[in-house]
Amino acid sequence: MKTKASSKRAQFEVSAISHEDYEGTLHLLQVELVKLQKHFISCNDRILVILEGRDASGKDGTIKRIVEHLSPRETRVVALGKPSDRDRGSWYFRRYAAELPAAGEFTLFNRSWYNRAGVEHVMGFCTDDEHEDFMVSVPEFERMLVRSGIRLIKYYLDISKAEQKKRIEDRRRDPLKQWKVSPIDEQALSLWKKYSKARNEMLARTSDVVPWNIVRADDKRVARLSVIKDLLTRLHYMGKDTELIRPDPKIVFPYAEEHLLSGAIAK
């Protein structure tokens, strides 16, 4: 029997894409990404993309497809581990600031300073005061980045509870994905409501300076293509194929409270 939440979410479902269509479209979009990189290297632009989302939401796979054919010298993927004792005794943003893009660089954060709004807050790895200080400080931090000339784009990959459960179970069974299974992942489902509450607060309080873009990511292939299309749409480069990169507004859309109420964002 379908729940009210699953019924609401069903109205936003889109048709799956075939493997052949996915591979063909991905190739064309990756050509566009190469065009984009050539342009911002020549202009010394600094591009920073943040990908956040629940455990198993598809951040790794999306980033892999974005960077697959880009120049490794000017492309950096940042996925920081646990903070050291020195990190914990320093300004919270210090270790992230060290990873910001230089001129001509394209940097993607696989999780970011928003760890404090999500996993750190839910798992009790930070105090309530530290969490509140972060929520107050992060808009100012991002305002400084934008003022300095960094082009900052934020994506939140959103999946349903049923899809997260399926993906975590797949990871447990697949010997090639054992590195993805962690004690925190194991608690993701049991803490679903707490993560939802933390996500909702994060989206509401940190969208004013640099808006969040929600990606409905239950279908991995569609989500990957949609993020690339949206990214290409937002950035200027020569020879842009505007028809190819037009994103689906049912898949990628700016955060608004109404999307929580409508079911477009998973409860």
Number of C-alpha atoms within 10 A of each C-alpha: 5 8 8 10 16 16 12 17 17 13 11 14 14 12 7 11 12 11 10 9 10 15 14 11 15 19 14 13 21 20 13 22 23 15 17 19 21 16 18 20 15 10 12 12 19 20 23 20 19 20 24 25 22 24 24 22 26 24 24 14 14 21 19 12 17 20 19 11 13 20 14 12 9 15 16 19 16 15 13 14 7 7 11 9 8 8 13 12 9 11 9 16 15 11 15 14 12 8 16 19 20 15 16 20 22 26 22 26 22 18 20 18 19 20 13 23 23 24 20 15 20 21 14 11 13 15 12 11 9 15 18 13 12 18 18 12 13 17 17 13 15 16 15 12 16 14 10 10 12 19 18 18 18 20 23 24 26 25 23 19 18 11 15 22 15 11 17 20 13 13 16 15 11 9 9 9 12 12 9 13 15 10 7 12 15 15 12 21 18 10 13 17 14 17 21 17 13 17 21 17 14 17 19 14 14 20 16 11 14 15 17 23 22 26 29 26 24 21 18 17 19 20 23 23 23 24 27 22 23 21 19 23 17 10 14 12 17 11 10 16 13 11 7 14 21 14 20 15 12 14 23 21 18 15 20 16 11 10 14 13 13 15 18 23 25 18 19
